[in-house]
Amino acid sequence: MGGTTGMSATDLPTQEGEPKRWAGFSRWPLAAGAAAALLIVLIYVSPGWPAWARGLLKTAEVLLAAACAAERAVLLARSPRPKALLRERWIDLALVGATLAAVLVALGLRGRIFPAAAMYVLLSRAWRGVPRRMLATTLNVILALTGAAAVAALLLEYGFRPGRLPIGREGLHTMQTVVVAMFILDRVVRLESSVRHAKYLRENWVDFALIGAAGLLLAVGRGAAGQVVSAGTLYVIITQVYILATLMLRGVSVNLDLASSGAHPTWLLIGSFALMCLAGSGLLMLPTATPANQPISYEDALFTATSATCVTGLVVRDTGTEFTPFGQAVILAMIQAGGLGIMLFGTLLAVLIGRGLTLRGSEALGQMLVTEGIGHLARVAKFVVAMTVGMELLGAVLMYPMFAAPQGDHVPTFAQAAWNSVFHSVSSFCNAGFALYRTNMMHGLKEGWARPLRAHWQIHGVMAPLIVLGGVGFPVLQDCGRYVRQHVATALRRARARRLTPVAARRPKLSLHSKIVLTTTVVLIAAGAGGLMLFGHVRPHQGVGGEQDPLRKLTFGEAVFQSITARTAGFNTVDMQADLSNAGRLWLCGLMIVGGSPASTAGGMKTATLAVLALTAWSMVRRRNEVEAFRRSIGAELLRKTVTLAGLYVALVVLVTLLLLCVNLSSDDFLRVFFESCSACGTVGLSTGVTPTGNDMLAAKLILTGAMFAGRLGPLTLLVALTSTIRPARYSYPSEHIVIG
């Protein structure tokens, strides 16, 4: 399995089961292992030693390697069946040759010796006398500690500014080299200890491919070193890339192991988002994430990380000026991972490297993707990631001219325009609403730009479609793609036949879910825009127009864009306080409560929930016994879930509003507080300016942080997690009529 972190005891051979002819392998393992460990330590502390001392270390390395090789050669010569020994223990003898080659290469290189001596522990088989369960546990513990050391080394190097590191960069690079050696040692130990070497190589081919690629790059790059980068820099780059790739593989395995652990899928989903928020807040606390003169407090870091992970967009610090490029990259990574789900990324990587999904892992991923087709989960995961990457790349390319245009007296460089394009494309498709401009898409109005951001066609022609595509849900996108492919295939078949066949192929159809979602989305966009144009204006207007503009009416483009973005995207081309009336803000609250569609990057109560509630009311008016839509009926179980979800979501909004009022967050303006609650619970990001900033009102920040987290997961998900241990009742009581209405 690609990147397996653990090792089962059954994969390790027992000492009792070892044939007597292999007894020579265990005669001197402890002495050789101890000598190898001591030699490795001495190698890493030897740079400041005199030349004669380093020469002794090289000599000791050669002697120990030669002793290991001689021991194997003697064992092979004394074996009654040398061919059988070679066939069964080929990996052991191959490692002898690899170690000798590594030592010979290291002797001809200046500077620090690559720790080929680490292989001695393998060749001496020091673990032969260790019980197999203890060996498996020891390897897993060492691997976990090595992973923690790898993360710490990278954070120390890139998270702190030069001159403020707790240890020198030379020490960090030494630490990273040790980490690489331990990762390689772990893989080879597990390979040599496995019962079936070929099978282990097949299942972990990615790990060994990385080892081979790193070695090849070091060998090839050393000859070219000095032309572009120095040999030392090249070594550091290859080492760090290998560490990152290995950590990613370990993370994939941990992700799938947790999914297969038997924990309830809902708890896994909650845990993955909580872990992402905590990890993101820690990264934002690093000194290089914020300007040197603007350090961030932990509550602000947690608020920002939760807002990014839950793709909300509410901010307590300006993303463009109060975070460095490193901090912005952390926020963007959290937006991407939070929009699709960290479990989805882990599952896709596992599928790509050849590791299959267990039944429990499939159940967890199926709940996240809101699909019941467990057999097609791998294909769905690939489609989701491919669709996301493709749409975001296309959006970034189309947005580039907007961000490359002159911004007042400043002309952005290529790197600045490209970064802005990528950031806002990802933020749009993931419905996050984060922007690198203080006034969002209104930027440029008060700054006196000749053409502010909202005047560019990309706002309505690129950003709005990305928001809609990210908000309708991946099942709908996949269904629409299948629908189009079938129509095109049918048209091509008819064109090749050059006539209309009397018996045509089965006509492609959209699923009921897709029809409901698409219909509801179009209705909400139209109704939202119409409502804003009718009563969203402000009189007198105190915004951009000033006193000469007594009536501020939203244009058709502004109304449509705000209708789209209010359903969990959070971008704005008008000021929520100055450009909208109270009626307009209340209308937006209704759109924010509804939100996007199931299995999408959006939040809210969901369009399908609203549609089912409306269809239920319509069926009562028509006196129908069943709820019907597009000549299909909707089951009673789904109706109960819909009512429960709607009730819990409304209760969440009411609770958050009440708590914010209790902590005196603009208690003089109830509508603004209610607007902020709807924005946080719906993971929208629109704000009327009452979100606390700086060190103000810690309680309000924590309330909004919890609201964003609960809104992204959904109150029904939280309720299912809390009641996962309750068994369903196997009995029912007699029914009786009550009076309602």
SEKEVO-190916 format. One line per 10 residues: for each residue x, y, z of C-alpha. Coordinates in pm, 1 decimal, padded with zeros to 6 digits. Example, Ala and Ser with C-alpha at 12.3 -4.5 7.8 and 13.67 -1.06 7.14 Angstrom:
BEGIN
01230.0,-00450.0,00780.0  01367.0,-00106.0,00714.0 $
! end
This chain:
BEGIN
00000.0,00000.0,00000.0  00148.2,00330.2,-00108.3  00284.9,00509.5,00191.7  00174.7,00265.9,00460.2  00249.2,00405.6,00801.0  00187.2,00097.9,01005.3  00313.2,-00253.1,00995.3  00114.7,-00551.4,01104.0  00285.7,-00812.7,01311.5  00190.1,-01080.9,01059.7 $
00415.6,-00915.2,00800.5  00722.3,-00985.7,01016.4  00893.0,-01327.0,01018.8  00929.8,-01502.4,01349.1  01262.4,-01601.5,01491.6  01130.2,-01945.6,01576.1  01022.9,-02007.0,01219.4  01365.0,-01921.0,01077.4  01545.2,-02228.4,00936.9  01864.5,-02331.1,01108.4 $
02070.4,-02266.9,00797.1  01998.7,-01894.1,00843.1  02121.5,-01895.8,01204.1  02434.0,-01703.1,01103.1  02222.4,-01398.2,01043.0  02156.3,-01349.1,01414.2  02500.8,-01408.9,01558.2  02624.8,-01051.3,01569.4  02327.4,-00820.4,01504.8  02339.1,-00627.9,01830.3 $
02707.9,-00542.3,01803.8  02681.5,-00435.2,01439.7  02364.1,-00239.4,01504.7  02516.3,-00054.6,01799.2  02830.6,00023.2,01597.8  02620.0,00151.5,01308.3  02412.4,00374.9,01533.6  02725.1,00518.6,01698.1  02884.9,00576.6,01360.1  02580.3,00762.9,01229.3 $
02582.5,00996.0,01530.2  02953.0,01064.0,01489.4  02912.9,01139.5,01118.4  02659.8,01414.9,01188.9  02865.9,01584.5,01457.0  03191.9,01563.7,01263.8  03193.9,01873.5,01035.0  03404.8,02070.3,01282.4  03647.3,01786.6,01351.1  04003.3,01776.4,01215.5 $
04073.6,01594.1,00891.3  04233.0,01292.0,01056.5  03921.4,01232.4,01270.9  03692.0,01247.2,00967.9  03927.1,01008.3,00793.1  03886.9,00762.5,01078.7  03508.7,00784.3,01041.9  03534.1,00704.7,00672.0  03759.8,00412.0,00751.1  03518.3,00283.5,01014.9 $
03232.6,00311.1,00768.1  03419.6,00106.2,00509.3  03523.5,-00154.3,00765.2  03171.9,-00197.7,00899.7  03030.7,-00229.9,00548.6  03301.4,-00479.2,00458.9  03229.9,-00680.8,00773.6  02860.9,-00697.0,00688.0  02938.9,-00802.1,00332.9  03189.2,-01062.8,00451.6 $
02938.8,-01209.9,00695.7  02686.7,-01250.2,00412.3  02949.0,-01399.1,00182.9  03052.7,-01653.3,00445.3  02692.5,-01748.3,00508.4  02636.6,-01793.3,00135.9  02951.2,-02010.0,00104.0  02851.2,-02234.6,00396.3  02494.3,-02277.7,00281.6  02414.0,-02629.0,00158.2 $
02183.9,-02472.5,-00105.3  02329.8,-02137.7,-00216.5  02083.8,-02097.1,-00503.7  01789.2,-02131.2,-00266.3  01950.4,-01877.6,-00035.2  01997.8,-01630.9,-00320.7  01639.7,-01678.1,-00435.0  01486.4,-01635.7,-00090.4  01718.4,-01365.4,00046.1  01802.2,-01168.5,-00267.1 $
01700.4,-00840.4,-00108.6  01952.6,-00887.4,00172.9  02240.5,-00942.6,-00068.1  02122.2,-00658.1,-00292.4  02135.8,-00423.5,00004.3  02492.9,-00530.8,00070.2  02588.1,-00424.3,-00279.9  02393.4,-00098.7,-00250.5  02566.3,-00012.8,00075.6  02911.2,-00083.2,-00062.4 $
02835.0,00130.9,-00367.7  02707.2,00414.3,-00147.1  03019.4,00401.6,00067.7  03250.3,00406.1,-00234.4  03064.0,00704.8,-00378.3  03073.1,00883.4,-00041.8  03451.7,00835.2,-00018.6  03501.8,01038.8,-00334.3  03280.3,01328.6,-00224.0  03386.6,01622.6,-00018.2 $
03195.9,01744.2,00280.2  02956.7,01537.5,00486.0  02926.5,01165.9,00411.6  02581.3,01047.3,00316.6  02474.8,00817.6,00601.8  02515.1,00486.7,00419.3  02602.5,00346.2,00760.6  02229.9,00360.7,00839.7  02193.5,00058.3,00612.5  02410.8,-00147.8,00844.1 $
02128.5,-00180.4,01090.1  01929.5,-00340.7,00812.0  02205.6,-00570.9,00696.9  02292.9,-00686.9,01045.7  01928.5,-00775.7,01109.4  01936.5,-00633.9,01458.4  01560.5,-00679.7,01481.2  01577.7,-01058.7,01452.0  01577.0,-01100.4,01825.8  01289.5,-00853.5,01877.7 $
00933.5,-00990.6,01908.7  00734.0,-00909.9,01597.4  00465.6,-00705.5,01775.7  00728.8,-00500.6,01953.1  00911.3,-00445.1,01624.7  00594.3,-00327.0,01450.3  00513.9,-00088.9,01735.7  00871.1,00040.4,01751.1  00880.8,00111.3,01377.7  00550.2,00298.2,01393.1 $
00661.5,00507.2,01691.6  00993.5,00592.1,01526.4  00814.0,00684.7,01205.6  00572.9,00912.2,01393.4  00858.4,01085.8,01575.3  01048.0,01123.6,01248.5  00742.8,01279.4,01084.3  00707.1,01524.4,01373.0  01076.0,01613.1,01342.9  01032.8,01667.3,00967.1 $
00741.3,01903.9,01019.2  00928.6,02089.1,01292.5  01238.4,02130.1,01073.9  01039.8,02273.8,00782.2  00839.8,02507.3,01007.4  01152.6,02634.3,01177.8  01319.8,02709.8,00845.6  01028.3,02872.1,00664.5  00815.2,02995.3,00954.0  01077.5,03219.2,01116.1 $
01265.0,03511.8,00974.9  01644.1,03492.9,00929.9  01830.2,03574.4,01247.4  01546.3,03464.3,01473.3  01578.7,03088.6,01433.7  01621.8,02890.4,01756.2  01898.1,02694.1,01579.3  02116.0,02766.0,01278.2  02021.9,02671.2,00923.8  02313.1,02428.9,00910.3 $
02165.7,02242.7,01203.3  01821.5,02241.4,01038.7  01964.1,02096.6,00718.9  02144.5,01830.9,00921.2  01817.6,01751.0,01093.9  01642.0,01722.7,00757.2  01912.9,01484.9,00631.0  01862.3,01264.1,00935.5  01487.0,01268.0,00868.4  01541.6,01153.8,00509.3 $
01773.8,00877.4,00627.5  01515.6,00760.0,00882.0  01237.0,00759.6,00622.4  01449.5,00551.5,00386.5  01557.2,00325.3,00671.5  01194.6,00264.6,00766.8  01096.3,00166.6,00413.6  01388.3,-00070.6,00367.1  01342.4,-00230.6,00709.7  00978.9,-00301.6,00630.2 $
01071.9,-00434.4,00287.8  01344.4,-00665.0,00417.6  01123.8,-00783.5,00705.6  00818.6,-00850.5,00492.0  00730.5,-01209.4,00412.9  00670.6,-01139.4,00041.5  00914.7,-00879.4,-00086.8  00772.4,-00852.2,-00437.8  00421.2,-00785.2,-00306.8  00551.5,-00521.0,-00066.9 $
00737.2,-00349.4,-00350.9  00423.1,-00345.8,-00565.0  00210.5,-00199.1,-00287.7  00468.1,00064.9,-00190.0  00613.9,00146.9,-00528.9  00564.1,00519.4,-00479.6  00791.0,00526.7,-00173.6  01072.1,00344.2,-00347.5  01024.8,00549.6,-00663.2  01075.3,00862.7,-00452.0 $
01389.9,00715.6,-00300.2  01525.5,00631.4,-00644.1  01431.2,00968.8,-00787.5  01597.7,01155.6,-00500.4  01916.3,00952.5,-00540.5  01918.2,01004.3,-00916.1  01867.8,01379.2,-00882.5  02151.4,01400.2,-00633.0  02382.6,01204.4,-00862.0  02290.4,01392.2,-01179.0 $
02254.4,01732.7,-01016.7  02592.2,01719.3,-00848.0  02761.3,01737.2,-01186.2  02552.5,02040.4,-01286.5  02583.6,02209.4,-00948.7  02729.0,02555.8,-00964.3  02564.5,02643.9,-01293.9  02228.2,02734.7,-01141.4  02254.9,02661.8,-00770.5  02533.8,02540.3,-00548.4 $
02573.7,02175.6,-00460.4  02471.0,02245.5,-00102.5  02156.4,02429.2,-00212.1  02067.2,02151.1,-00454.5  02105.7,01893.6,-00178.9  01880.8,02096.1,00052.2  01613.3,02137.8,-00217.2  01604.9,01767.1,-00302.1  01598.8,01676.7,00066.1  01306.6,01906.9,00142.2 $
01107.6,01798.3,-00161.8  01155.0,01435.5,-00058.7  01042.3,01516.7,00296.5  00727.8,01692.7,00170.4  00640.1,01406.4,-00063.7  00696.6,01149.5,00209.9  00487.7,01345.7,00459.0  00209.1,01360.2,00201.7  00220.9,00982.5,00158.4  00218.0,00931.0,00533.5 $
-00079.5,01166.5,00558.8  -00266.6,00969.7,00292.7  -00216.9,00649.5,00486.6  -00322.2,00806.0,00815.1  -00631.7,00944.9,00643.5  -00734.7,00605.0,00509.0  -00641.9,00421.9,00826.7  -00870.1,00654.5,01023.6  -01147.5,00604.6,00768.7  -01111.4,00228.2,00814.5 $
-01081.0,00242.8,01192.9  -01449.2,00189.3,01263.9  -01517.1,00544.6,01380.9  -01847.3,00694.2,01269.5  -01807.5,00872.7,00931.8  -01966.7,01185.8,01071.6  -01708.0,01211.2,01347.5  -01432.4,01163.4,01089.6  -01574.6,01451.4,00887.9  -01597.3,01676.4,01193.9 $
-01250.7,01576.6,01308.4  -01090.6,01646.2,00970.0  -01232.7,01999.6,00960.2  -01141.6,02067.8,01323.8  -00786.9,01944.2,01269.3  -00755.6,02160.0,00959.1  -00871.5,02469.7,01149.9  -00625.1,02408.5,01432.4  -00334.9,02335.3,01196.0  -00415.6,02642.8,00988.9 $
-00429.1,02865.9,01294.1  -00089.0,02736.2,01399.1  00059.4,02813.8,01057.2  -00087.0,03165.0,01063.5  00078.4,03222.1,01399.9  00423.7,03175.2,01245.4  00620.3,03501.5,01225.5  00655.7,03482.5,00844.9  00277.0,03463.9,00796.0  00223.9,03828.6,00895.7 $
00426.1,04149.0,00852.6  00694.4,04203.0,01114.8  00516.1,04504.8,01262.2  00169.7,04342.2,01261.9  00180.1,04019.2,01465.9  -00142.3,03823.6,01494.3  -00316.8,03703.2,01808.7  -00427.3,03342.6,01835.8  -00798.2,03426.0,01839.8  -00756.0,03616.7,01513.0 $
-00553.6,03329.3,01365.2  -00820.8,03077.5,01469.0  -01098.0,03300.0,01331.6  -00918.5,03340.9,00997.2  -00831.5,02970.9,00972.3  -01190.4,02868.3,01047.9  -01326.1,03123.5,00800.5  -01091.7,02990.5,00528.3  -01146.9,02620.9,00604.3  -01522.6,02668.0,00621.5 $
-01505.5,02883.8,00302.6  -01685.6,03172.5,00470.5  -01491.6,03490.2,00398.6  -01552.4,03685.3,00719.7  -01225.6,03851.4,00818.5  -01084.7,04030.6,01120.0  -00764.3,04127.3,00934.5  -00719.7,04247.8,00578.8  -00598.7,03949.0,00378.7  -00405.9,04152.0,00122.9 $
-00205.2,04382.2,00351.4  -00198.0,04217.3,00694.5  -00075.5,03877.9,00572.4  00246.1,03806.6,00385.5  00250.3,03595.5,00066.1  00323.9,03294.7,00287.0  00019.5,03370.9,00503.7  -00195.8,03422.2,00194.7  -00074.6,03087.8,00058.0  -00175.4,02918.8,00384.5 $
-00521.5,03077.2,00361.0  -00555.5,02968.6,-00003.1  -00455.8,02610.9,00082.7  -00716.9,02601.5,00359.5  -00981.4,02738.1,00121.4  -00904.3,02466.4,-00132.4  -00887.1,02185.4,00120.5  -01193.5,02308.9,00308.7  -01396.2,02358.8,-00007.0  -01350.8,02001.0,-00124.0 $
-01267.5,01828.1,00204.0  -00933.8,01694.6,00324.8  -01066.6,01337.0,00318.7  -01141.7,01370.9,-00052.2  -00785.7,01476.6,-00130.7  -00644.2,01194.1,00076.4  -00870.6,00940.9,-00090.0  -00782.7,01058.9,-00440.6  -00409.2,01037.4,-00370.8  -00458.2,00690.1,-00227.4 $
-00644.3,00580.2,-00539.8  -00376.1,00728.4,-00765.3  -00095.4,00541.7,-00589.8  -00285.6,00216.3,-00605.2  -00427.0,00177.7,-00256.7  -00787.4,00060.3,-00253.9  -01069.1,00184.1,-00033.6  -01208.6,-00026.6,00245.2  -01581.2,-00051.5,00302.5  -01566.6,00184.2,00602.4 $
-01348.4,00428.5,00411.6  -01593.7,00422.7,00122.6  -01879.8,00490.1,00362.0  -01701.0,00793.7,00508.1  -01619.2,00935.6,00165.2  -01969.8,00860.8,00039.4  -02122.4,01062.7,00322.5  -01895.7,01356.6,00240.2  -01982.0,01343.3,-00130.6  -02351.9,01277.1,-00055.6 $
-02363.3,00973.7,-00282.3  -02487.3,00620.7,-00232.1  -02290.5,00466.2,-00519.3  -02004.5,00330.0,-00308.8  -01873.9,00127.7,-00602.7  -01811.6,00446.1,-00803.2  -01654.1,00658.1,-00530.1  -01304.3,00651.0,-00678.5  -01436.9,00770.8,-01012.3  -01644.7,01041.6,-00842.5 $
-01342.6,01160.9,-00641.7  -01132.7,01185.6,-00957.7  -01407.6,01381.4,-01132.5  -01445.8,01623.2,-00841.3  -01075.2,01706.8,-00822.1  -01028.7,01720.6,-01199.7  -01333.3,01945.7,-01238.9  -01214.4,02173.1,-00959.9  -00859.6,02210.0,-01089.2  -00978.0,02261.0,-01448.4 $
-01235.0,02528.3,-01363.6  -00998.4,02712.5,-01130.5  -00718.0,02717.0,-01388.0  -00955.5,02841.8,-01657.3  -01089.2,03108.8,-01422.3  -00736.7,03221.8,-01331.1  -00641.6,03259.7,-01697.3  -00954.7,03462.2,-01776.9  -00914.6,03681.6,-01468.3  -00552.0,03767.4,-01539.9 $
-00622.8,04072.8,-01762.0  -00838.9,04225.9,-01486.9  -00564.2,04204.1,-01226.5  -00288.5,04298.5,-01472.9  -00461.6,04627.2,-01563.4  -00325.7,04951.4,-01409.2  -00454.0,05006.5,-01055.7  -00430.5,05381.1,-01014.0  -00062.5,05474.5,-01028.5  00045.6,05114.9,-00972.2 $
00095.6,04864.8,-01254.0  00101.9,04507.5,-01116.6  00389.0,04282.4,-01213.7  00328.4,03948.5,-01382.3  00378.1,03761.5,-01054.3  00135.6,03988.2,-00866.1  -00132.9,03963.7,-01134.9  -00091.2,03585.1,-01164.1  -00112.8,03538.3,-00786.8  -00423.6,03756.8,-00762.3 $
-00583.9,03564.4,-01048.2  -00519.3,03224.8,-00892.2  -00626.7,03337.5,-00544.7  -00957.5,03489.5,-00656.2  -01033.7,03203.2,-00897.0  -00996.7,02945.1,-00619.0  -01187.6,03166.8,-00377.4  -01469.9,03204.5,-00632.2  -01512.0,02837.5,-00720.9  -01490.8,02734.1,-00355.2 $
-01747.5,03003.4,-00266.3  -01506.8,03144.0,-00007.1  -01535.2,03518.4,-00069.2  -01178.1,03594.6,00041.8  -01023.9,03883.1,-00153.0  -00680.4,04044.0,-00151.3  -00835.5,04392.3,-00156.4  -00959.9,04570.8,00152.0  -01298.7,04663.4,00000.6  -01340.7,04337.8,-00191.6 $
-01456.6,04382.4,-00551.9  -01547.3,04747.5,-00482.8  -01178.6,04832.8,-00463.6  -01078.6,05121.2,-00683.1  -01386.1,05339.5,-00629.9  -01261.9,05546.9,-00337.8  -00900.2,05500.8,-00447.6  -00971.7,05691.4,-00768.8  -00883.6,05417.9,-01016.9  -00973.7,05489.8,-01378.1 $
-01141.6,05148.9,-01387.0  -01230.0,04990.2,-01051.3  -01249.4,04615.1,-01017.3  -01627.4,04593.6,-01042.5  -01618.3,04765.7,-01383.6  -01433.5,04473.2,-01545.5  -01632.5,04215.8,-01740.9  -01462.9,03930.7,-01553.7  -01671.0,04006.8,-01243.3  -01992.8,03902.1,-01415.3 $
-01845.8,03686.8,-01692.9  -01598.1,03474.7,-01495.9  -01636.3,03515.6,-01120.4  -02017.3,03479.0,-01114.7  -02019.2,03158.1,-01327.3  -01744.6,03009.2,-01108.6  -01955.4,03078.3,-00800.1  -02261.6,02915.6,-00956.8  -02067.7,02609.1,-01076.1  -01908.4,02563.0,-00735.5 $
-02244.8,02605.9,-00562.7  -02464.8,02365.7,-00760.3  -02280.3,02059.5,-00633.0  -02056.6,01800.2,-00793.7  -02332.0,01538.3,-00842.2  -02517.9,01790.7,-01058.1  -02205.1,01877.2,-01256.1  -02131.3,01510.4,-01316.4  -02491.2,01443.0,-01416.1  -02490.7,01738.7,-01656.5 $
-02163.5,01619.5,-01806.3  -02308.6,01273.9,-01864.3  -02622.0,01429.9,-02012.3  -02420.3,01638.5,-02260.4  -02194.7,01345.6,-02354.9  -02492.4,01124.3,-02429.5  -02656.5,01393.3,-02641.6  -02335.4,01448.5,-02839.0  -02283.7,01074.0,-02886.2  -02640.3,01033.4,-03011.5 $
-02598.7,01323.2,-03253.2  -02274.1,01177.9,-03388.8  -02428.2,00835.3,-03440.4  -02716.2,00989.1,-03632.2  -02479.1,01199.0,-03840.6  -02277.1,00893.3,-03936.1  -02592.5,00708.5,-04036.9  -02695.7,01014.5,-04247.8  -03056.9,00960.1,-04161.9  -03293.8,00963.0,-03867.3 $
-03338.8,00610.3,-03747.4  -03696.8,00514.7,-03662.9  -03585.9,00353.2,-03335.1  -03360.9,00607.1,-03165.9  -03138.3,00539.4,-02868.1  -03274.2,00595.2,-02522.5  -03311.3,00966.4,-02461.1  -03069.6,01092.1,-02192.9  -03230.4,01236.9,-01885.0  -03118.8,01434.2,-01586.0 $
-03172.6,01292.2,-01239.7  -03446.6,01429.8,-01016.6  -03184.0,01582.3,-00788.7  -03023.3,01771.2,-01077.6  -03358.2,01900.3,-01203.5  -03458.4,02027.6,-00859.7  -03121.3,02190.0,-00790.4  -03092.2,02359.8,-01130.2  -03451.3,02484.0,-01122.7  -03422.1,02617.4,-00768.7 $
-03088.7,02783.7,-00845.7  -03228.8,02970.8,-01146.2  -03540.4,03075.9,-00952.6  -03335.5,03202.5,-00657.6  -03098.0,03401.9,-00879.1  -03388.1,03562.7,-01064.3  -03594.4,03624.6,-00751.2  -03294.6,03758.2,-00560.3  -03200.2,04001.4,-00835.3  -03559.3,04113.3,-00882.9 $
-03607.8,04176.2,-00512.6  -03286.6,04378.5,-00484.8  -03383.8,04593.5,-00781.5  -03730.1,04653.0,-00636.8  -03653.6,04749.5,-00279.4  -03277.3,04721.2,-00230.9  -03204.6,05088.7,-00298.0  -03116.5,05347.9,-00034.3  -03272.7,05694.5,00003.9  -03091.0,05921.9,00067.3 $
-02770.7,05751.6,-00043.4  -02464.5,05825.0,00170.1  -02217.2,05611.6,-00020.0  -02007.8,05685.8,-00324.6  -02254.7,05926.3,-00483.0  -02281.8,06147.6,-00177.8  -02548.3,06415.5,-00149.8  -02579.6,06448.7,-00529.4  -02716.3,06096.3,-00540.6  -03037.9,06106.4,-00333.4 $
-03150.2,05768.8,-00467.5  -02909.6,05479.0,-00508.5  -03064.5,05211.1,-00726.1  -02880.3,04889.5,-00794.3  -02809.2,04822.3,-01159.6  -02916.9,04495.1,-01317.7  -02559.5,04362.5,-01315.2  -02508.1,04454.9,-00950.6  -02837.3,04294.9,-00850.0  -02763.8,03970.2,-01034.8 $
-02409.0,03947.8,-00896.1  -02521.0,04011.7,-00538.3  -02804.6,03760.8,-00579.1  -02548.5,03498.1,-00686.9  -02280.3,03582.0,-00432.6  -02521.4,03608.7,-00139.1  -02578.2,03235.0,-00153.3  -02248.6,03162.6,00026.4  -01981.9,03321.6,-00197.6  -01942.8,03652.4,-00012.8 $
-01794.0,03878.9,-00279.7  -01955.1,04219.2,-00309.1  -01959.5,04499.3,-00565.8  -02179.9,04723.4,-00348.1  -02145.8,04836.3,00011.8  -02370.5,04628.6,00237.1  -02426.1,04922.9,00471.1  -02430.0,05230.3,00246.4  -02570.4,05090.5,-00079.2  -02852.4,04870.5,00054.6 $
-03171.6,04952.2,00239.9  -03289.9,04754.9,00539.6  -03531.8,04573.0,00310.2  -03246.5,04486.7,00075.9  -03032.9,04350.1,00360.1  -03324.2,04145.2,00489.6  -03375.4,04007.0,00138.1  -03009.4,03905.2,00129.1  -03053.2,03734.0,00467.4  -03313.3,03509.0,00309.5 $
-03072.8,03418.5,00027.2  -02790.9,03354.3,00274.6  -03008.5,03120.3,00481.4  -03090.4,02911.8,00172.9  -02727.9,02892.0,00056.1  -02599.8,02658.5,-00213.4  -02670.3,02298.4,-00308.0  -02579.9,01964.6,-00144.6  -02231.9,01815.2,-00206.1  -02097.4,02153.0,-00317.4 $
-01844.4,02401.0,-00184.0  -02131.0,02617.3,-00055.3  -02304.1,02624.6,00281.5  -02647.9,02724.2,00403.6  -02968.5,02528.4,00443.5  -02929.4,02413.3,00078.4  -03146.5,02467.3,-00227.9  -03278.8,02112.0,-00224.9  -03410.3,02162.2,00128.7  -03600.6,02475.2,00027.1 $
-03735.4,02301.4,-00282.6  -03866.9,02002.5,-00088.3  -04032.4,02230.5,00167.9  -04198.4,02430.3,-00110.5  -04308.9,02112.0,-00289.6  -04454.4,01978.1,00036.2  -04662.1,02293.1,00080.4  -04770.0,02278.8,-00283.2  -04877.9,01916.0,-00248.8  -05093.0,02013.2,00049.1 $
-05257.2,02289.9,-00154.1  -05325.9,02044.1,-00436.1  -05450.1,01783.1,-00184.5  -05200.6,01524.2,-00304.7  -05110.5,01234.7,-00076.2  -04749.3,01236.7,-00191.9  -04493.4,01509.6,-00261.2  -04425.4,01510.3,-00634.1  -04175.3,01678.9,-00865.1  -04105.7,01618.4,-01234.5 $
-04335.1,01313.3,-01234.7  -04150.1,01155.2,-00944.6  -04254.6,01120.0,-00581.4  -04036.3,01198.2,-00279.2  -04024.9,00951.3,00007.1  -04148.7,01022.8,00357.4  -03804.9,00956.1,00510.5  -03653.2,01232.4,00299.3  -03932.9,01468.8,00403.5  -03858.1,01407.5,00770.6 $
-03489.8,01478.6,00714.5  -03576.3,01796.5,00526.8  -03797.3,01931.8,00802.9  -03536.6,01839.3,01065.0  -03256.0,02008.9,00873.1  -03458.0,02324.8,00814.8  -03563.9,02345.7,01179.6  -03211.1,02289.9,01310.2  -03063.6,02545.1,01073.7  -03314.8,02813.6,01167.7 $
-03250.4,02734.0,01533.5  -02875.3,02774.3,01474.1  -02923.1,03119.3,01319.0  -03151.9,03227.0,01604.4  -02907.7,03097.7,01867.2  -02609.1,03276.9,01713.1  -02806.8,03600.9,01682.9  -02914.9,03576.4,02045.9  -02558.6,03512.6,02165.6  -02422.1,03805.3,01965.3 $
-02685.9,04033.8,02111.7  -02596.8,03910.6,02460.2  -02233.5,04018.6,02413.3  -02349.6,04362.5,02295.8  -02238.6,04331.3,01933.0  -02413.5,04638.9,01789.6  -02719.8,04567.3,01996.5  -02865.5,04898.5,01879.2  -02913.7,04755.8,01528.6  -03078.3,04415.4,01535.6 $
-03083.1,04376.0,01157.0  -02706.2,04417.9,01125.4  -02648.8,04152.3,01391.3  -02898.0,03920.0,01223.8  -02723.6,03982.8,00890.1  -02388.7,03886.1,01044.0  -02538.6,03569.2,01194.8  -02686.9,03462.4,00861.5  -02353.9,03529.5,00692.3  -02156.8,03321.9,00943.8 $
-02400.8,03030.3,00964.5  -02440.5,03023.9,00585.6  -02062.2,03050.9,00534.3  -02121.7,03354.9,00311.4  -01879.1,03623.8,00424.6  -02084.6,03935.5,00355.0  -02066.7,04186.9,00637.8  -02219.1,04518.1,00734.9  -01909.0,04604.4,00937.2  -02004.4,04467.5,01278.0 $
-01760.5,04174.2,01271.6  -01518.0,04253.8,01556.9  -01162.1,04335.6,01451.9  -00837.3,04371.0,01640.3  -00857.2,04282.4,02008.6  -01222.7,04382.5,02039.2  -01486.5,04150.2,02179.7  -01320.6,03811.5,02210.4  -01655.2,03649.8,02292.9  -01810.8,03769.8,01966.3 $
-01518.9,03630.3,01767.2  -01551.5,03290.9,01932.2  -01928.6,03286.2,01871.2  -01882.1,03365.4,01502.8  -01602.5,03105.8,01480.0  -01834.5,02838.2,01616.6  -02113.6,02955.3,01386.9  -01893.2,02922.1,01079.4  -01781.5,02573.5,01182.7  -02135.6,02455.0,01253.5 $
-02264.4,02615.3,00934.9  -02004.7,02444.2,00713.7  -02070.4,02100.3,00856.0  -02440.9,02156.4,00895.5  -02643.0,02125.4,01216.9  -02785.3,01792.3,01100.6  -02433.3,01648.6,01070.7  -02352.3,01759.8,01423.2  -02677.6,01611.3,01552.5  -02610.7,01278.4,01378.6 $
-02262.6,01268.7,01533.1  -02399.4,01331.1,01882.5  -02667.7,01064.1,01841.5  -02456.9,00807.3,01653.7  -02458.6,00566.9,01949.5  -02838.1,00568.5,01987.7  -02996.4,00259.0,01840.6  -03318.4,00296.4,01640.9  -03633.0,00182.0,01819.2  -03785.0,-00145.1,01700.5 $
-04137.9,-00059.2,01806.3  -04399.1,00208.2,01738.6  -04696.7,00352.1,01927.1  -05052.8,00391.7,01799.4  -05112.2,00717.1,01611.5  -05362.2,00981.4,01721.0  -05485.8,01301.7,01560.0  -05394.3,01647.6,01692.4  -05510.1,01993.4,01586.6  -05258.2,02222.5,01413.1 $
-05281.2,02557.9,01239.6 $
! end
